Amino acid sequence: MHGEVVSRLQSSDSDASASHGWRSLEPPDTARDSLHRRPFRFAHDLRNSPLFSLESLVALSHEIMHRPGDAYFDAGDVAIDDRWGNIPMPQMSLPEVIGRVETARAWIIMKHVEKNPAYAEVLDGFARFVWDLAGPKQARMIRNPEMLIIVNSPNRLTPLHFDAEINFLVQVSGTKQIWICDPMDRSVVSERDLEAYYAANNYGTYRPEAEKNAAHFALDPGEGVHIPSHGAHWVRNGGSVSVSFSLNFEHPNWLHRDLHRANHYLRRFGLTPRPQGASPVADRVKALGFGAMDRTRTAIRRLKKR
């Protein structure tokens, strides 16, 4: 039954899936220069798509719940400085939480929804838009697009955090406000924050400077905003249920992940590594060295399992 709902939606939405009207609200050169650096707004034509009705999302959740690593939800009153993992999880199933989202004070995320062909069409069209916007040189550094659907209860706050991915937040129904910080502002996200994120999944530490320095955006259905990698941000939902989705791309591991993990472990040995960008040559040597060691450790663990 639930699979049939999404299958019907796939066929009914297929004519619009080629483009969905993706368009930057900044001049193309400005948007291209802002990728990874600054937020910018864009627009789309998905606000009335049946793929994102609550009925469709409940149907989709029956698929997602069989992939436990692709579902997360919590519920309760949240402050900007609350940390991920400390917010209570309701004693309900994923479909039940979505069905009660109007009153559950919940934050719900379903990952890798592109495994369903109906949603894969949306992601494919968006990826083409971003790669065209980025241009050939930058497009080579933007990999592995994925799609996450986010459902929020009215007035729910998403606390401050940052992500490694190149992130595009797309508003489909309801409204929300988002505050986004400069990813290079080390008073908000320090070098040690970045190292702890890549080495230990620490999603950032709230500092008052964030609220002073953040850019503010109000999103209505049909709008979206680019969130640069490492740009600390937090979100306040409007007075109705919000449905949005996040379209993400990854950088090559050597660009950020391997370098920051290398610096993290160098600090554990009592050293003081230079921050990213201070020496591009040293950055590349550390990243390549740590990446090689990491791949060797992974290969050894796999051999032991055999």
C-alpha positions as CSV (number, residue, x, y, z in Angstrom):
1,M,0.0,0.0,0.0
2,H,2.6,2.6,1.1
3,G,4.9,1.7,-1.8
4,E,2.0,2.1,-4.2
5,V,1.4,5.7,-3.1
6,V,5.0,6.7,-3.9
7,S,5.0,4.7,-7.2
8,R,1.8,6.6,-8.3
9,L,3.5,9.9,-7.4
10,Q,6.5,9.0,-9.4
11,S,4.5,8.5,-12.6
12,S,2.4,11.6,-12.1
13,D,5.4,13.9,-11.3
14,S,7.7,12.6,-14.0
15,D,6.9,15.3,-16.6
16,A,8.1,18.0,-14.3
17,S,11.2,16.2,-13.0
18,A,13.5,17.2,-15.8
19,S,14.1,20.7,-14.4
20,H,11.6,21.6,-11.6
21,G,12.4,25.2,-12.4
22,W,15.7,25.4,-10.5
23,R,17.1,28.9,-10.8
24,S,19.5,31.1,-8.9
25,L,18.2,34.4,-7.5
26,E,21.7,35.9,-7.9
27,P,23.5,36.5,-11.2
28,P,25.2,33.3,-12.3
29,D,28.7,34.7,-11.8
30,T,27.8,35.8,-8.2
31,A,26.3,32.5,-7.4
32,R,29.3,30.6,-8.8
33,D,31.7,32.7,-6.8
34,S,29.6,32.2,-3.7
35,L,29.7,28.3,-3.8
36,H,31.4,27.0,-0.6
37,R,32.0,30.6,0.5
38,R,28.7,32.5,1.1
39,P,25.0,31.8,1.2
40,F,22.9,32.7,-1.8
41,R,19.2,32.3,-2.6
42,F,17.6,30.2,-5.3
43,A,14.1,29.2,-6.4
44,H,12.2,26.1,-7.6
45,D,8.8,24.9,-8.7
46,L,8.2,22.0,-6.3
47,R,6.0,23.8,-3.8
48,N,2.9,21.9,-5.0
49,S,4.5,18.6,-5.8
50,P,2.6,15.7,-4.3
51,L,5.9,13.9,-3.5
52,F,6.2,16.1,-0.4
53,S,2.7,15.9,1.0
54,L,2.5,14.3,4.5
55,E,0.7,11.3,3.0
56,S,3.6,10.7,0.7
57,L,6.2,11.2,3.4
58,V,4.4,8.7,5.7
59,A,4.5,6.2,2.8
60,L,8.2,7.0,2.2
61,S,8.9,6.6,5.9
62,H,7.8,2.9,5.7
63,E,10.7,2.4,3.4
64,I,13.2,4.4,5.4
65,M,12.4,2.7,8.7
66,H,13.9,-0.5,7.3
67,R,17.2,1.4,7.0
68,P,17.8,2.5,10.6
69,G,20.9,4.5,9.8
70,D,18.9,6.7,7.4
71,A,16.3,7.9,9.9
72,Y,16.6,10.3,12.9
73,F,13.9,12.1,14.9
74,D,13.6,13.8,18.2
75,A,11.0,15.8,20.1
76,G,10.9,18.5,22.7
77,D,11.8,22.1,23.5
78,V,15.3,23.0,22.1
79,A,17.7,25.9,22.6
80,I,20.2,27.2,20.1
81,D,23.1,25.9,22.2
82,D,21.7,22.3,22.7
83,R,24.0,19.7,21.4
84,W,23.1,16.9,19.0
85,G,22.4,13.7,20.7
86,N,21.1,15.3,23.9
87,I,17.5,15.9,22.7
88,P,14.9,13.3,23.7
89,M,13.6,10.8,21.2
90,P,9.9,10.0,21.3
91,Q,8.7,6.5,21.9
92,M,7.0,6.2,18.5
93,S,7.9,4.8,15.1
94,L,9.0,7.1,12.3
95,P,5.6,6.9,10.5
96,E,3.8,7.7,13.8
97,V,6.0,10.8,14.4
98,I,5.3,12.1,10.9
99,G,1.6,11.5,11.3
100,R,1.6,13.5,14.6
101,V,4.1,16.1,13.6
102,E,1.6,18.9,14.0
103,T,1.7,18.5,17.8
104,A,4.8,16.4,18.5
105,R,7.4,19.3,18.7
106,A,9.5,17.0,16.5
107,W,12.5,17.3,14.1
108,I,12.5,14.5,11.6
109,I,15.1,13.7,9.0
110,M,15.0,10.9,6.3
111,K,18.3,10.3,4.6
112,H,19.2,9.0,1.1
113,V,15.6,9.3,-0.1
114,E,17.1,9.2,-3.6
115,K,17.1,5.4,-3.3
116,N,13.4,5.8,-4.2
117,P,13.2,6.5,-8.0
118,A,10.6,9.2,-7.5
119,Y,12.9,11.3,-5.4
120,A,16.0,10.3,-7.4
121,E,14.5,12.3,-10.3
122,V,14.4,15.4,-8.2
123,L,18.0,15.0,-7.1
124,D,19.2,14.3,-10.6
125,G,17.7,17.5,-11.9
126,F,19.1,19.5,-9.1
127,A,22.6,18.0,-9.5
128,R,22.6,19.1,-13.1
129,F,21.6,22.6,-12.1
130,V,24.4,22.9,-9.5
131,W,27.1,21.4,-11.8
132,D,26.1,23.8,-14.6
133,L,26.1,26.7,-12.1
134,A,29.5,25.7,-10.7
135,G,31.3,25.5,-14.1
136,P,33.7,22.7,-15.2
137,K,36.5,23.5,-12.7
138,Q,34.4,23.6,-9.6
139,A,32.1,20.8,-10.7
140,R,35.0,18.4,-10.5
141,M,35.2,19.1,-6.7
142,I,31.5,18.5,-6.1
143,R,30.7,14.8,-5.8
144,N,28.2,12.2,-4.6
145,P,24.9,14.2,-4.5
146,E,22.4,13.0,-1.9
147,M,18.9,14.1,-0.7
148,L,17.5,14.3,2.8
149,I,13.9,15.2,3.7
150,I,13.3,17.3,6.8
151,V,9.9,17.6,8.5
152,N,9.5,20.0,11.4
153,S,6.8,20.7,13.9
154,P,5.5,24.3,14.2
155,N,8.0,26.7,15.8
156,R,10.6,24.0,16.3
157,L,14.2,25.2,16.5
158,T,17.1,23.3,15.0
159,P,20.2,24.1,17.2
160,L,23.5,25.5,16.0
161,H,25.6,23.1,14.0
162,F,27.7,22.9,10.9
163,D,28.2,20.3,8.2
164,A,31.0,19.1,5.9
165,E,28.8,18.8,2.9
166,I,28.0,21.5,0.3
167,N,24.4,22.1,1.4
168,F,21.3,23.5,-0.3
169,L,18.2,23.8,1.9
170,V,15.0,23.7,-0.2
171,Q,11.7,24.9,1.3
172,V,8.5,23.1,0.0
173,S,5.8,23.8,2.5
174,G,5.6,26.0,5.6
175,T,8.1,28.7,6.4
176,K,11.3,28.9,8.3
177,Q,14.0,31.4,9.2
178,I,17.7,30.4,9.0
179,W,20.8,32.1,10.3
180,I,24.1,31.3,8.5
181,C,27.6,32.2,9.6
182,D,30.7,32.9,7.5
183,P,32.5,29.5,7.3
184,M,35.8,31.2,7.7
185,D,34.8,33.0,10.9
186,R,37.0,31.3,13.4
187,S,35.3,33.1,16.3
188,V,32.3,30.9,15.5
189,V,33.9,27.7,14.2
190,S,37.5,27.3,15.3
191,E,40.2,25.1,13.9
192,R,39.7,22.7,16.8
193,D,36.0,22.6,16.1
194,L,36.7,21.5,12.6
195,E,39.3,18.9,13.8
196,A,36.8,17.5,16.4
197,Y,34.1,17.3,13.8
198,Y,36.1,15.2,11.4
199,A,37.7,13.1,14.1
200,A,34.9,12.6,16.6
201,N,31.6,13.8,15.0
202,N,31.4,16.9,17.2
203,Y,28.9,19.2,15.4
204,G,30.1,22.5,16.8
205,T,30.0,24.6,20.0
206,Y,27.7,27.5,20.5
207,R,29.4,30.9,20.9
208,P,27.6,34.2,21.3
209,E,29.6,35.6,18.3
210,A,27.4,33.4,16.1
211,E,24.3,35.4,16.7
212,K,26.1,38.7,16.2
213,N,27.6,37.8,12.9
214,A,25.1,35.5,11.1
215,A,23.3,36.4,7.9
216,H,19.5,35.9,8.2
217,F,17.2,34.5,5.6
218,A,13.4,33.9,5.7
219,L,12.3,31.0,3.4
220,D,8.9,30.6,1.9
221,P,7.7,27.6,-0.2
222,G,9.4,27.7,-3.6
223,E,12.7,29.2,-2.2
224,G,16.0,27.8,-1.0
225,V,19.4,28.9,0.3
226,H,22.9,27.6,-0.2
227,I,24.7,26.8,3.1
228,P,28.5,26.7,2.7
229,S,30.5,23.8,4.1
230,H,31.5,24.5,7.7
231,G,29.1,27.5,7.9
232,A,27.5,27.3,11.3
233,H,23.7,27.7,11.1
234,W,20.5,27.3,13.0
235,V,16.9,27.2,11.9
236,R,13.6,28.4,13.4
237,N,10.4,26.9,11.9
238,G,7.3,29.0,11.3
239,G,3.9,28.5,12.8
240,S,2.9,25.5,10.7
241,V,4.4,22.2,9.8
242,S,7.4,22.6,7.6
243,V,8.6,20.2,4.8
244,S,12.0,20.9,3.3
245,F,14.8,19.0,1.9
246,S,18.5,19.2,1.9
247,L,20.5,18.5,-1.3
248,N,24.1,17.8,-0.4
249,F,27.4,17.2,-2.2
250,E,30.7,16.1,-0.9
251,H,34.2,17.4,-1.3
252,P,37.1,15.0,-2.0
253,N,38.4,13.6,1.3
254,W,41.8,15.2,0.9
255,L,40.4,18.8,0.7
256,H,39.1,18.9,4.3
257,R,38.5,15.6,6.0
258,D,42.0,14.1,5.9
259,L,43.7,17.4,6.7
260,H,41.6,18.2,9.8
261,R,41.8,14.6,11.0
262,A,45.6,14.8,10.6
263,N,45.7,18.0,12.6
264,H,43.5,16.5,15.3
265,Y,45.9,13.6,15.9
266,L,49.0,15.8,15.7
267,R,47.6,17.8,18.6
268,R,47.1,14.6,20.6
269,F,50.9,14.1,20.2
270,G,51.5,17.5,21.7
271,L,52.2,19.4,18.4
272,T,50.6,22.6,17.2
273,P,49.7,22.1,13.5
274,R,49.3,25.0,11.2
275,P,45.7,25.8,10.3
276,Q,44.3,25.0,6.9
277,G,45.5,27.5,4.3
278,A,48.6,28.7,6.1
279,S,50.7,26.4,3.9
280,P,49.0,24.7,0.9
281,V,52.0,22.4,0.5
282,A,52.0,21.3,4.1
283,D,48.2,20.9,3.9
284,R,48.5,18.6,0.9
285,V,51.3,16.5,2.5
286,K,49.4,16.0,5.8
287,A,46.2,15.2,3.9
288,L,47.8,12.7,1.6
289,G,49.8,11.1,4.4
290,F,46.8,10.7,6.7
291,G,44.6,9.5,3.9
292,A,47.1,6.8,3.0
293,M,47.4,5.7,6.6
294,D,43.6,5.7,7.0
295,R,43.1,3.5,3.9
296,T,45.8,1.1,5.1
297,R,44.1,0.7,8.5
298,T,40.8,0.1,6.8
299,A,42.3,-2.6,4.6
300,I,43.9,-4.3,7.6
301,R,40.6,-4.3,9.5
302,R,38.9,-5.9,6.5
303,L,41.5,-8.6,6.2
304,K,41.2,-9.4,9.9
305,K,37.4,-9.8,9.5
306,R,38.0,-12.4,6.8
